[in-house]
Amino acid sequence: MLLSSLDYDQQSQDEHRALLKPCRDRDIDAASAILQRHLLEGSRKLSAAAQSS
């Protein structure tokens, strides 16, 4: 199953873009927080889709 089939594409891209600034600024705490939220949201979407199929 692909996350692209879960209506998550735009949100995922927005989260990737949000991650770029703290990475460029070498703000490890901010980048880690954004990445953690991104991974949690992706896994929630994937888990929900797997349970409903």
C-alpha positions in Angstrom: 0.0 0.0 0.0 1.3 3.4 -0.9 0.8 6.5 1.2 0.1 8.4 -2.1 -3.2 6.4 -2.2 -4.2 7.7 1.3 -4.9 11.3 0.4 -1.7 12.3 2.2 0.4 13.5 -0.6 0.0 17.3 -0.2 0.2 17.1 3.6 3.4 15.0 3.3 5.0 17.4 0.9 4.1 20.3 3.2 5.7 18.5 6.1 8.8 17.8 4.0 9.1 21.5 3.2 8.6 22.5 6.8 11.5 20.2 7.7 13.9 22.0 5.4 14.3 25.3 7.3 15.3 23.8 10.6 17.7 21.4 8.8 19.3 24.4 7.0 19.5 26.3 10.3 20.9 23.2 12.0 18.1 23.4 14.6 18.2 19.8 15.6 15.3 20.1 18.2 12.9 21.7 15.7 13.8 19.3 12.9 13.4 16.3 15.2 10.0 17.5 16.4 8.8 18.0 12.8 10.2 14.7 11.7 8.6 12.9 14.6 5.2 14.4 13.9 5.6 13.6 10.2 6.4 9.9 10.9 3.6 9.6 13.4 1.0 11.0 11.1 2.2 8.8 8.2 2.1 5.7 10.3 -1.4 6.6 11.7 -2.7 7.1 8.1 -1.2 3.8 7.0 -2.4 1.9 10.1 -6.0 3.3 9.6 -6.0 2.3 6.0 -4.7 -1.2 6.8 -7.3 -1.7 9.4 -10.1 -0.6 7.1 -9.1 -2.9 4.2 
